[in-house]
């Protein structure tokens, strides 16, 4: 299956969601919509997350103890659930970073190689 050059595959979006969320929360607590906006901004609008993609990942991270959540009142008067990185979440982020850097560096080396002639 081929994808347009500017489309990120669903598999890659799914695989990268955990490290992206943990990295965003390492910068400070945030709520769902703000996380979606931050991902869009950081990716140059190449990653378009939806609520249906984000919240199951956030709930899994919370269940796994990697993030904590707290309901707080917003300026609008509505309650928002704010997520914060926990200490185990910081350790998980360090592990994710190492794994992604290994994959990135390996691909980078391969892509810089000249193709073998047949």
C-alpha positions in Angstrom: 0.0 0.0 0.0 1.4 3.4 -1.0 0.8 6.6 0.9 1.0 10.2 -0.3 4.3 11.7 0.6 2.7 14.1 3.1 0.5 11.4 4.8 1.8 9.6 7.9 0.7 6.0 8.0 -1.7 5.0 10.7 0.7 2.4 12.0 3.4 5.1 12.5 0.9 7.5 14.1 -0.1 4.8 16.5 3.4 3.7 17.3 4.6 7.3 18.0 1.6 8.3 20.1 3.0 7.1 23.5 6.4 8.9 23.1 4.8 12.0 21.8 2.3 12.3 24.6 5.0 11.5 27.3 7.3 14.1 25.7 4.6 16.8 25.7 3.7 16.1 29.3 7.4 16.2 30.3 7.1 19.9 29.5 4.2 20.4 31.9 0.7 19.3 32.6 -1.9 19.5 29.8 -5.4 18.5 28.7 -6.5 16.5 25.7 -7.4 19.3 23.3 -4.2 21.1 24.0 -2.1 18.0 23.4 -3.9 17.5 20.1 -3.1 21.1 19.1 0.6 20.8 20.3 1.1 17.7 18.1 -0.4 19.4 15.1 1.8 22.5 15.7 5.0 20.5 16.3 4.4 18.3 13.2 3.8 21.2 10.9 0.2 20.0 10.6 1.4 16.6 9.3 -0.1 14.8 12.3 -3.8 15.3 12.8 -4.9 13.5 15.9 -8.5 13.0 16.9 -10.1 12.6 20.3 -10.8 9.0 19.4 -7.1 8.4 18.9 -5.8 10.4 21.8 -8.0 9.4 24.8 -7.6 5.6 24.6 -3.8 6.2 24.7 -4.1 8.7 27.6 -6.3 6.3 29.5 -3.9 3.4 29.0 -1.0 5.6 30.1 -3.0 6.5 33.2 -3.9 2.9 33.9 -0.3 1.9 33.5 0.8 4.6 36.1 2.8 6.6 33.6 0.6 9.7 33.9 -1.7 11.0 36.6 -4.9 12.9 35.9 -6.9 15.5 37.8 -10.1 17.4 37.0 -9.7 21.2 37.3 -11.9 24.1 36.4 -11.0 26.0 33.3 -11.4 29.7 32.6 -14.6 28.9 30.8 -16.1 27.4 34.0 -16.1 23.9 32.5 -14.0 21.1 34.1 -11.0 19.7 32.2 -9.0 16.6 32.9 -5.4 17.6 33.2 -2.7 15.0 32.7 0.7 15.1 34.3 3.8 12.8 33.8 4.5 10.6 36.8 7.9 9.4 38.0 7.4 6.0 36.3 6.3 8.0 33.2 9.7 9.9 33.2 11.5 6.6 33.2 9.3 5.3 30.4 10.0 8.4 28.4 13.8 7.9 28.8 13.3 4.3 27.5 11.1 5.4 24.6 13.7 8.1 23.7 16.5 5.5 23.5 14.4 3.1 21.4 13.2 5.8 19.0 16.7 7.2 18.6 18.1 3.7 17.8 15.4 3.3 15.1 16.0 6.8 13.8 19.8 6.4 13.7 19.6 3.0 12.0 17.2 4.3 9.3 19.3 7.4 8.9 22.4 5.3 8.2 20.5 3.1 5.7 19.1 6.1 3.9 22.5 7.7 3.5 23.9 4.6 1.9 24.1 4.4 -1.9 21.9 1.6 -3.3 23.6 -1.6 -4.4 23.6 -2.0 -8.1 21.8 -5.2 -9.4 
